[in-house]
């Protein structure tokens, strides 16, 4: 893999470095706990099949669009849309919205990520018989404790981003992603040896096509969109560090496959683990509704109880390893979330990377401390900036590329690195998807989400 020529903004050293960084942006807590519980609640493998189709119809084409915009302009989301706006003052608002979403999502994401670190200590204290200390660090409602772990996680994120694109983000994700995958495989191998795991595997891979309805389709589409980190400018930012020799279509395909693969593999860990917990006497279904407990409850209540029931050094190692896994997944995403506003400050305001990272990271840290004490803000921010903000951003990107910048200009950008992009079936199919299919499907998710929130 050829080394790229570095620009003052930074650039990726290799194609592998970019793919792992972009995949790390996409692979987060939602893949590890969100996807498995969606599968369990929506017909097992039937949901997986619909999810795969949605990734191809929406996730993949929109990812190509974001990367093309980023590489064409070599700028952050705001600068990118300014550069392509032809003087239209409304177009840059798409970029501003992406930056705002990145900041606000990060402000609650680091709180939840801090919980993963806290539960590493919870497992250790429980093993040592220090139950009071275990209960203290495991108390999700303790604002002071939450803020300490939140700020520590924010510090880790800032330190990676201050290192720059190649020496910070790329170097970190080249290490973190293989470690994350290795931990997943190790945990799966062990979980599958325990009582109850076989029932979980059967539920996971057995499709129940009777569950397929409009709600399942929208859930799968929403999961595909959110899990790929679309609509907030992260991939525009990462795309701006690409060189002209890189094949964007090929790279987007690798990132999509990697993200789907991690999600599916994570399901093979979490769903069997749920049934192992049930076999050990832990309640995983809500007795009133018959539905699975919420994903947050599952991860920070049900699974630790399973590790405690396993007991001994094996239970300790399982618990620590699992929450380190969650922490690594969270870190790869928080890095990209912080990079979006940091790149904006660097490009638009002329600050160097170190000052930008500490300035933006400090601002996000202040907001996250407030969230640590006022946990109801997590649901508020999720509804506004995640469930509404991201599909809104994705919809605006599709409309902008399809009807303002024009697909023919995007294809000219894709030709750098993919000379034959206009030959064969890819080009006409991508144009249809980005101009018609993807925006219609994203709009359906957006409208349905807004309707569910106001009714």
C-alpha positions as CSV (number, residue, x, y, z in Angstrom):
1,X,0.0,0.0,0.0
2,X,1.5,3.3,-1.0
3,X,2.1,6.0,1.4
4,X,0.2,9.2,0.8
5,X,1.7,12.7,0.5
6,X,0.8,14.5,3.7
7,X,-1.1,17.8,3.7
8,X,-1.1,20.3,6.5
9,X,-4.5,18.9,7.4
10,X,-3.2,15.4,7.6
11,X,-3.9,12.3,5.5
12,X,-4.1,8.5,5.8
13,X,-0.9,6.6,5.5
14,X,-2.6,3.6,3.8
15,X,-5.9,2.2,2.5
16,X,-6.0,-0.2,5.4
17,X,-5.5,2.7,7.9
18,X,-8.5,4.5,6.4
19,X,-10.7,1.5,6.2
20,X,-10.1,0.6,9.9
21,X,-10.6,4.2,11.0
22,X,-13.8,4.5,9.1
23,X,-15.0,1.1,10.2
24,X,-14.1,2.2,13.8
25,X,-16.2,5.2,13.4
26,X,-19.1,3.0,12.4
27,X,-18.5,0.2,14.9
28,X,-19.7,1.5,18.3
29,X,-21.8,0.6,21.2
30,X,-24.9,0.4,19.0
31,X,-23.3,-2.6,17.1
32,X,-22.3,-4.4,20.3
33,X,-25.6,-4.1,22.2
34,X,-28.1,-2.3,19.9
35,X,-28.0,-4.6,16.9
36,X,-28.3,-7.9,18.9
37,X,-31.3,-6.7,20.9
38,X,-33.0,-5.5,17.7
39,X,-32.4,-8.9,16.2
40,X,-33.8,-10.7,19.3
41,X,-36.9,-8.4,19.3
42,X,-37.6,-8.7,15.5
43,X,-37.6,-12.2,14.3
44,X,-34.0,-13.3,14.6
45,X,-32.4,-13.9,11.2
46,X,-35.4,-12.3,9.4
47,X,-34.2,-8.9,10.8
48,X,-30.6,-9.6,9.8
49,X,-31.7,-10.3,6.2
50,X,-33.7,-7.1,6.0
51,X,-30.9,-5.2,7.7
52,X,-28.4,-6.4,5.1
53,X,-30.6,-5.2,2.3
54,X,-31.0,-1.8,3.9
55,X,-27.3,-1.4,4.3
56,X,-26.9,-2.0,0.6
57,X,-29.8,0.3,-0.5
58,X,-29.1,3.2,1.9
59,X,-25.9,2.8,3.9
60,X,-23.5,2.0,1.1
61,X,-24.6,4.6,-1.4
62,X,-24.8,7.4,1.2
63,X,-21.4,6.5,2.5
64,X,-20.0,6.8,-1.0
65,X,-21.6,10.2,-1.3
66,X,-20.1,11.5,1.9
67,X,-16.6,10.2,1.1
68,X,-16.8,11.8,-2.4
69,X,-17.8,15.2,-1.0
70,X,-15.0,15.0,1.6
71,X,-12.3,14.1,-0.9
72,X,-13.4,16.5,-3.6
73,X,-13.2,19.5,-1.2
74,X,-10.5,18.3,1.2
75,X,-12.4,20.1,3.9
76,X,-14.5,19.6,7.0
77,X,-18.3,19.3,6.6
78,X,-19.0,23.1,6.8
79,X,-16.1,23.9,4.5
80,X,-17.1,21.2,2.1
81,X,-20.6,22.4,1.6
82,X,-19.3,26.0,1.4
83,X,-16.9,25.0,-1.4
84,X,-19.7,23.3,-3.4
85,X,-22.5,25.7,-2.7
86,X,-21.9,28.1,-5.6
87,X,-22.6,31.0,-3.2
88,X,-25.8,29.6,-1.8
89,X,-25.9,30.5,1.9
90,X,-28.3,27.7,2.8
91,X,-26.1,24.8,1.7
92,X,-23.4,25.2,4.4
93,X,-26.2,24.7,7.0
94,X,-26.0,21.0,6.1
95,X,-22.4,21.0,7.3
96,X,-23.2,23.1,10.4
97,X,-25.9,20.6,11.3
98,X,-23.5,17.7,11.0
99,X,-21.0,19.4,13.3
100,X,-23.7,20.2,15.9
101,X,-24.9,16.6,15.8
102,X,-21.4,15.3,16.3
103,X,-20.8,17.6,19.3
104,X,-24.1,16.8,21.0
105,X,-24.0,13.0,20.3
106,X,-20.5,12.9,21.7
107,X,-21.6,14.8,24.9
108,X,-23.9,11.8,25.9
109,X,-21.9,9.1,24.2
110,X,-18.9,9.6,26.5
111,X,-21.2,9.3,29.5
112,X,-22.3,5.9,28.4
113,X,-18.8,5.0,27.4
114,X,-17.6,6.0,30.9
115,X,-20.0,3.4,32.3
116,X,-18.1,0.7,30.4
117,X,-14.9,1.7,32.2
118,X,-16.7,1.9,35.5
119,X,-18.0,-1.7,35.1
120,X,-14.4,-3.0,34.6
121,X,-13.8,-1.8,38.2
122,X,-17.2,-3.2,39.3
123,X,-16.2,-6.7,38.1
124,X,-12.8,-6.4,40.0
125,X,-14.4,-5.1,43.2
126,X,-17.1,-7.8,43.2
127,X,-14.4,-10.5,42.7
128,X,-12.5,-9.1,45.7
129,X,-15.5,-9.1,47.9
130,X,-15.7,-5.3,48.0
131,X,-19.5,-5.2,47.4
132,X,-19.9,-1.6,48.6
133,X,-17.3,-0.4,46.2
134,X,-18.8,-2.6,43.4
135,X,-22.2,-1.1,44.0
136,X,-20.8,2.4,44.0
137,X,-19.0,2.2,40.7
138,X,-21.9,0.3,39.2
139,X,-24.5,2.9,40.2
140,X,-25.4,4.5,36.9
141,X,-27.4,7.3,38.7
142,X,-24.3,8.6,40.7
143,X,-23.6,11.9,39.0
144,X,-20.2,12.4,40.6
145,X,-18.9,9.0,39.8
146,X,-20.4,9.3,36.2
147,X,-18.6,12.6,35.7
148,X,-15.2,11.2,36.7
149,X,-15.3,8.2,34.3
150,X,-16.8,10.4,31.6
151,X,-14.0,12.9,31.8
152,X,-11.4,10.2,31.8
153,X,-12.9,8.7,28.6
154,X,-13.1,12.2,27.1
155,X,-9.4,12.6,27.9
156,X,-8.5,9.3,26.1
157,X,-10.4,10.6,23.1
158,X,-8.7,14.0,23.1
159,X,-5.3,12.4,23.4
160,X,-5.9,10.3,20.3
161,X,-7.2,13.1,18.2
162,X,-4.4,15.5,19.2
163,X,-2.0,13.0,17.6
164,X,-3.4,13.8,14.2
165,X,-4.8,11.8,11.3
166,X,-2.0,9.3,10.7
167,X,-0.1,9.3,14.0
168,X,-3.2,9.6,16.2
169,X,-6.5,8.3,14.7
170,X,-5.0,5.8,12.1
171,X,-2.4,4.4,14.6
172,X,-5.0,4.0,17.3
173,X,-7.6,2.3,15.1
174,X,-5.0,0.0,13.5
175,X,-4.5,-1.4,17.0
176,X,-7.9,-1.1,18.5
177,X,-9.9,-2.7,15.7
178,X,-8.0,-6.0,15.6
179,X,-8.0,-6.2,19.4
180,X,-11.7,-5.6,19.4
181,X,-12.3,-8.4,16.9
182,X,-10.0,-10.8,18.8
183,X,-11.8,-10.1,22.1
184,X,-15.2,-10.7,20.4
185,X,-14.0,-14.1,19.1
186,X,-12.5,-15.2,22.4
187,X,-15.7,-14.4,24.3
188,X,-17.9,-16.1,21.7
189,X,-15.9,-19.3,21.9
190,X,-16.2,-19.4,25.7
191,X,-19.9,-18.3,25.8
192,X,-20.9,-21.1,23.4
193,X,-19.6,-23.7,25.8
194,X,-22.1,-22.7,28.6
195,X,-25.6,-23.9,29.3
196,X,-28.3,-22.0,27.5
197,X,-26.0,-20.7,24.7
198,X,-27.5,-23.2,22.2
199,X,-31.0,-21.8,22.7
200,X,-29.6,-18.3,22.0
201,X,-27.8,-19.4,18.8
202,X,-31.1,-21.0,17.6
203,X,-33.0,-17.8,18.2
204,X,-30.4,-15.7,16.5
205,X,-30.1,-17.7,13.2
206,X,-33.7,-19.0,12.9
207,X,-35.7,-16.5,10.8
208,X,-39.3,-15.8,11.8
209,X,-40.7,-14.3,8.7
210,X,-44.1,-13.8,10.3
211,X,-42.6,-10.8,12.2
212,X,-41.8,-8.9,9.0
213,X,-44.0,-5.8,8.8
214,X,-43.6,-2.1,8.3
215,X,-42.3,-1.6,11.8
216,X,-39.5,-4.2,11.3
217,X,-38.6,-2.7,8.0
218,X,-38.2,0.8,9.5
219,X,-36.3,-0.6,12.5
220,X,-33.9,-2.4,10.2
221,X,-33.5,0.7,8.0
222,X,-32.9,2.9,11.0
223,X,-30.3,0.5,12.5
224,X,-28.5,0.3,9.1
225,X,-28.3,4.1,8.8
226,X,-27.3,4.8,12.4
227,X,-24.7,1.9,12.7
228,X,-22.8,3.2,9.7
229,X,-22.2,6.7,11.2
230,X,-24.0,8.5,8.4
231,X,-25.5,12.0,8.3
232,X,-23.2,13.8,10.8
233,X,-20.2,14.6,8.6
234,X,-17.8,12.0,10.1
235,X,-17.3,10.3,6.8
236,X,-17.1,13.6,4.9
237,X,-14.3,14.5,7.4
238,X,-12.5,11.2,7.0
239,X,-13.0,11.4,3.2
240,X,-11.2,14.7,3.2
241,X,-8.0,13.0,4.3
242,X,-8.1,10.5,1.3
243,X,-5.7,10.8,-1.6
244,X,-6.9,10.8,-5.2
245,X,-5.5,7.3,-5.9
246,X,-7.9,5.6,-3.4
247,X,-10.9,3.8,-4.8
248,X,-13.8,5.3,-2.8
249,X,-16.3,2.7,-3.9
250,X,-14.1,-0.2,-2.9
251,X,-13.2,1.4,0.4
252,X,-16.9,2.1,1.2
253,X,-17.6,-1.5,0.4
254,X,-14.9,-2.7,2.9
255,X,-16.2,-0.4,5.6
256,X,-19.8,-1.5,5.1
257,X,-18.8,-5.2,5.2
258,X,-16.6,-4.7,8.3
259,X,-19.4,-2.9,10.1
260,X,-22.0,-5.5,9.2
261,X,-19.6,-8.3,10.1
262,X,-18.9,-6.8,13.6
263,X,-22.6,-6.3,14.3
264,X,-23.4,-9.9,13.3
265,X,-20.5,-11.3,15.3
266,X,-21.5,-9.3,18.3
267,X,-25.0,-10.8,18.1
268,X,-23.4,-14.2,18.2
269,X,-21.9,-13.1,21.6
270,X,-24.7,-11.1,23.2
271,X,-27.8,-13.2,22.4
272,X,-26.3,-16.5,23.5
273,X,-25.0,-14.7,26.6
274,X,-28.5,-13.5,27.4
275,X,-29.8,-17.1,27.4
276,X,-26.8,-18.2,29.4
277,X,-27.8,-15.6,32.0
278,X,-31.4,-16.9,31.9
279,X,-30.2,-20.4,32.4
280,X,-28.4,-19.1,35.5
281,X,-31.6,-17.6,36.9
282,X,-31.2,-14.0,35.6
283,X,-34.4,-12.5,34.2
284,X,-33.9,-11.2,30.6
285,X,-37.5,-10.8,29.6
286,X,-39.9,-8.1,31.0
287,X,-42.5,-10.1,33.0
288,X,-45.2,-7.5,32.1
289,X,-44.7,-7.2,28.4
290,X,-42.8,-10.4,27.5
291,X,-40.3,-8.3,25.6
292,X,-36.5,-8.2,26.2
293,X,-35.3,-5.7,28.7
294,X,-33.8,-2.5,27.1
295,X,-30.3,-2.8,25.7
296,X,-28.8,-0.5,28.4
297,X,-30.4,-2.6,31.1
298,X,-29.2,-5.7,29.4
299,X,-25.6,-4.6,29.2
300,X,-25.2,-3.0,32.6
301,X,-27.5,-5.1,34.7
302,X,-28.3,-8.5,33.1
303,X,-24.8,-9.4,31.8
304,X,-22.8,-8.4,34.9
305,X,-25.2,-10.6,36.9
306,X,-24.3,-13.5,34.5
307,X,-20.6,-12.9,35.0
308,X,-21.1,-12.9,38.8
309,X,-23.0,-16.2,38.6
310,X,-20.1,-17.7,36.6
311,X,-17.9,-16.7,39.5
312,X,-14.3,-17.2,40.2
313,X,-11.4,-16.1,38.0
314,X,-13.3,-17.1,34.9
315,X,-16.3,-14.9,35.7
316,X,-13.9,-12.0,36.5
317,X,-12.0,-12.4,33.2
318,X,-15.2,-12.6,31.2
319,X,-16.6,-9.5,32.8
320,X,-13.4,-7.4,32.5
321,X,-12.9,-8.6,28.9
322,X,-16.5,-7.8,27.9
323,X,-16.5,-4.3,29.3
324,X,-13.0,-3.6,27.8
325,X,-14.6,-4.7,24.5
326,X,-17.4,-2.2,24.9
327,X,-14.9,0.5,25.8
328,X,-12.8,-0.1,22.7
329,X,-15.9,0.0,20.5
330,X,-16.9,3.2,22.1
331,X,-13.5,4.8,21.8
332,X,-13.2,4.1,18.0
333,X,-16.5,6.0,17.6
334,X,-15.8,8.8,20.0
335,X,-12.6,9.5,18.1
336,X,-14.5,10.2,14.9
337,X,-17.2,12.2,16.7
338,X,-14.6,14.5,18.1
339,X,-12.7,14.7,14.8
340,X,-15.7,16.3,13.1
341,X,-15.8,19.6,15.1
342,X,-12.0,19.6,15.6
343,X,-11.5,19.5,11.8
344,X,-14.1,22.4,11.5
345,X,-12.1,24.5,14.0
346,X,-8.8,23.8,12.3
347,X,-10.1,24.6,8.8
348,X,-12.5,27.5,9.5
349,X,-10.8,29.2,12.4
350,X,-7.1,28.5,11.8
351,X,-6.2,26.9,15.2
352,X,-3.7,24.1,15.3
353,X,-4.8,20.6,15.9
354,X,-3.7,20.4,19.6
355,X,-5.5,23.6,20.6
356,X,-8.6,22.6,18.6
357,X,-8.8,19.2,20.2
358,X,-8.5,20.5,23.7
359,X,-10.8,23.4,23.1
360,X,-13.6,21.3,21.5
361,X,-13.0,18.4,23.8
362,X,-13.1,20.7,26.8
363,X,-16.4,22.2,25.7
364,X,-17.9,18.7,25.1
365,X,-16.5,17.7,28.5
366,X,-18.5,20.5,30.2
367,X,-21.7,19.4,28.5
368,X,-21.1,15.8,29.3
369,X,-20.6,16.5,33.0
370,X,-24.0,18.1,33.1
371,X,-25.4,15.0,31.3
372,X,-23.6,12.8,33.9
373,X,-25.8,14.4,36.6
374,X,-29.0,14.9,34.6
375,X,-29.3,11.5,32.8
376,X,-32.7,12.3,31.3
377,X,-30.8,14.5,28.9
378,X,-29.5,11.3,27.2
379,X,-32.9,10.5,26.0
380,X,-33.5,14.1,24.9
381,X,-30.2,14.3,23.0
382,X,-30.8,10.8,21.4
383,X,-34.2,11.9,20.2
384,X,-33.1,15.2,18.7
385,X,-29.6,14.6,17.4
386,X,-29.4,10.9,16.8
387,X,-32.9,9.6,15.9
388,X,-33.9,12.8,14.1
389,X,-30.6,14.6,13.4
390,X,-28.8,11.8,11.6
391,X,-31.5,10.8,9.1
392,X,-32.2,14.5,8.5
393,X,-28.5,15.1,7.7
394,X,-28.4,12.0,5.5
395,X,-31.5,13.2,3.6
396,X,-30.0,16.6,3.0
397,X,-26.8,15.0,1.7
398,X,-28.7,12.9,-0.7
399,X,-30.7,15.8,-2.0
400,X,-27.6,18.0,-2.2
401,X,-25.6,15.5,-4.2
402,X,-28.4,14.3,-6.4
403,X,-30.0,17.7,-7.3
404,X,-27.5,20.5,-6.4
405,X,-23.9,19.3,-6.9
406,X,-25.2,16.6,-9.4
407,X,-24.3,13.0,-9.6
408,X,-22.2,13.5,-12.8
409,X,-19.8,15.7,-10.8
410,X,-19.7,13.1,-8.0
411,X,-18.9,10.4,-10.5
412,X,-16.0,12.5,-11.9
413,X,-14.6,12.5,-8.3
414,X,-15.1,8.8,-8.0
415,X,-13.2,8.2,-11.3
416,X,-10.0,9.1,-9.4
417,X,-9.1,5.7,-8.1
418,X,-11.8,3.9,-10.0
419,X,-11.2,4.7,-13.7
420,X,-14.1,2.5,-15.0
421,X,-16.7,3.8,-12.6
422,X,-19.0,4.9,-15.4
423,X,-18.8,1.6,-17.2
424,X,-20.9,-1.4,-16.1
425,X,-23.9,-1.4,-13.7
426,X,-22.5,0.5,-10.7
427,X,-22.9,4.0,-12.0
428,X,-26.6,3.9,-13.1
429,X,-27.6,1.9,-10.0
430,X,-25.8,4.3,-7.6
431,X,-27.5,7.3,-9.3
432,X,-30.9,5.7,-8.9
433,X,-30.2,4.9,-5.2
434,X,-28.8,8.3,-4.2
435,X,-31.4,10.3,-6.1
436,X,-34.5,8.3,-5.4
437,X,-34.4,5.1,-3.3
438,X,-32.1,6.2,-0.5
439,X,-33.8,9.6,0.2
440,X,-37.3,8.1,0.1
441,X,-36.3,5.4,2.6
442,X,-34.5,7.9,4.8
443,X,-37.5,10.2,4.7
444,X,-39.8,7.4,5.8
445,X,-37.5,6.7,8.8
446,X,-37.4,10.4,9.6
447,X,-41.2,10.9,9.4
448,X,-41.9,7.7,11.3
449,X,-39.5,8.7,14.1
450,X,-40.9,12.2,14.4
451,X,-44.5,10.8,14.5
452,X,-43.6,8.3,17.2
453,X,-42.0,11.0,19.3
454,X,-45.0,13.4,19.1
455,X,-47.8,10.8,19.5
